[in-house]
């Protein structure tokens, strides 16, 4: 990180709380179209228009995908625009009431292969985020780093961010009373401040791993099951401790 990391990435616990009400509806009408191109190729497209009545903000979210069916799986490529409201406590600061929706352009490529009760899948993705609320007072506050804390006043939708990664999974569906799933990912998450300077995100955990398995015994009326789950991940980034 840059020298400016002496400023907290997010607000300290002593920041005063606020009370208030955020009242509104999130309406999201959409249109979806599926067109078979051939026996193996399929094209999908659509659009969604979310509208947040609290501050009358809206976005256009086009999306499209093309998929090829394989002998034992598929190839899938997609592009979509996605948006979301801010954390509701962010709007409680009067200066933040008019914040726009945060938008993300998302590209994804996926491959899946099925053999009997086993399924292998791999995907790569890239998300480019814009219109992120950031502080203009010289601090590094970005809504992309916000967890459940309150936001400072005077935020503007000038920040950006990105996430990119690859993920893979191997699953054995429930067969002979046994199942398991193994998956993991490598990724990188970034954010920018109001000046456009880029930093590693608070949520840049770099990797995740998950293993789930189980077995069941029983008959028509009683079942005994033993299930196990193990999770290993990089965790949240934290400010350097003095």
N, C-alpha and C positions, 0 to 999 in steps of 0.2 A: 504494500500500500504506500501511498504518498505520505509526505511529512505531515499533511493535515490530519492524519489519523489521531492526533492529540485531541481532536474534537470527537465526542461520542458519535458512533454510527446511529444511535437512537437515543431517546430521551432517558435520563436517569430516573430512578424510582421516586426521587423527591419532587418530580414535576407535579404541580397541583392538578387534581382531578376536576372534571366539570360534570354538571348534571344538565339534563335536557331531554328532549324528545325528537327523534327523527321519524317523521310519519310520512309515508308515501307508498306507492305501488310500483313494482317493477313488472312491466308488461312486455312480453317478447313474442310478437307475432312472427311466424316464419313460413317459408315456402320451400318444399323439398321435391326434387325431381330425379328420377332414376331412369337411365336410358341404356338398354343392352346394345352394345355395338356389334357383338358377335356371340358365338357360343361360349367364348372364354373371356371377352373383354366387356366391362361395364363402366359406364360413366355416370357420376353423381354430381349434382349441383344444387345449390340452394342459397337462400338469404334469410337472415334474421335481423329484426330491427328492435333492439331493446330500448325501452323508454322508462326513465326513472322520474316519477311524478313529483318527488320531493323538491327537486330543483330544475325540473323540466329539461334534463339532459338526455340525449339519445345517440345512437351510433348505427351505422350500417355494417352488417357482417356477412359479406359474401363468402361462399365456400365451394370448393370443387374437389373431386377425387376421381381417380381412375384405378380400376382394379382388374387384375388378370387372374383368372382361376387356373391353378395348376393341377396336375394329376392328384396330388395329395396336400394341397394347400392353396396359397394365393400370394400374389405380390400386390402391394397397395401403395399408392402415392397420393398425397393430399396437400392442399393449401387452404387455409381458412383465416378469417379475421375474427377475433374474439375480443370482447370487452367486458368490463366488470365495474361495479360501483366501488367506492372507497369504503374502508372500514367505517362503520356507522359513527363511532365516536369521533372520527375526524371531522365530520360535519358540524359537531357541536360548537366548535370555534366559529364565531360569526363570520370571520374573514374567509373561512373555508366553505361556506354554504354553497357557493356557486361552482365548486370544483367539477370538472368534466369527468366522464368515464375514462378509465385507463384502457388502452387498446393494445392488442398483440397480434402480430402477423405470424402465423405458425406454418412451418413446412414439416412434413413427416414422410418417411419411407419405411415400409414394414414388409417383412417376409415371414410366412408361417408354413410349417411342414408337419403333417400328421402321419404317424405310422402306428396303426393299432390303437392302443390306449395311450400312446405317447405323443406329445405335441411340443414342437420346438418353434420358438418365435424370436425374431431379432428386429429391432427398429432403431432408426436414427432420427433425430429431430433437431430443429432450430427454431427458436422463438425470438422475435424482435419486438420489444415492448416500447411504447411511446405514451406521451401524455401522462406521465407519472407525476404525482404531486411531490414537489421538492421545496426546500426552504431557500429563500433568497438572502438570508442574513449572514451567509458565509459558513454556516454549519453544513454537515453532511447528511442532514435528514432527508431520507427518501422513503416514500410509502412502500417501496419494494422491500425495505428492511423492517417494516412495521409488523409486530406480532399481535399484541393485545393492548399496548400502551396508547396513551393519548398523543395526539399530534400537536405541534406548535401552530400558532396562527400565521396567516399571511402566506400560505402555500400557493404555488402556481403549477400548472400542468406543463412543466418544461423539462422534466426528467425523462430519461430513457433507461433501457436495460436489455439484457439478452440472457437466454438460457440455451445451451446446446449440450447434447449428450447422446449416448448409445445405451440401449438396454437389451437384455437377452433373458429368456426364460425357458425352462424345461419342465413340463408338467406330465404327470401320469394320472389319468383320470381314475375314478373309483372303479377298481377291478379286483375281484377276489377279496373284497373287503379291505383293500389297501389303496392309499393314494399318497402322492407327494408332489410338491412344487418347489422348484429352485429358480430364483431370479436375482438379477443384479444389474447395476447400472453405473456408468461413469459419466459425470456431467460437470458443467461449469456455469455459474450464475454471476452476472455482472450488473452494476448499476452506475448511472452517471449523476453528478450533481447539477445544479442550475447552470454552471459554466460549461458543462459537457465533458468534464474530467471523469474518467472511468475508474471504478474501483471493484474489488471483489465483493460480492453481496454477503450479507449476514447469513443467508441460506446456502452459501456455496460449500456444501458438505463434501463435494468431490465424488463420493461413492456411496452406494447402498447395497446391501445384500439381505436376502430373505430366504429362509428355508422352512417349509411347512410340510408336515407328514402326519399320517394317522392310520389307525386300524380299528375295525369294529368287529365285535362278536355278538351274535344274538339270533333270534328267530323272528316269528311273526309279531310277537307281543312285547318282547324285551330286547334291548340292545345295550351293550356295554362298549364304550369307545375310549381309546387312548389317543390323544392328539398332542403334537409338539410343534412349537414355532420358535425359531431363532432369528433375530434381527441384528444386523451389524451395519452401522452407518457412520458417516463422518461427523455428524453433529452440527451445531450452530457455531458460526464464527463469533468471537468475542473480542472486545477491545483489549489491548495490552494492559495487564495489571501492573500498577505502580506499587 
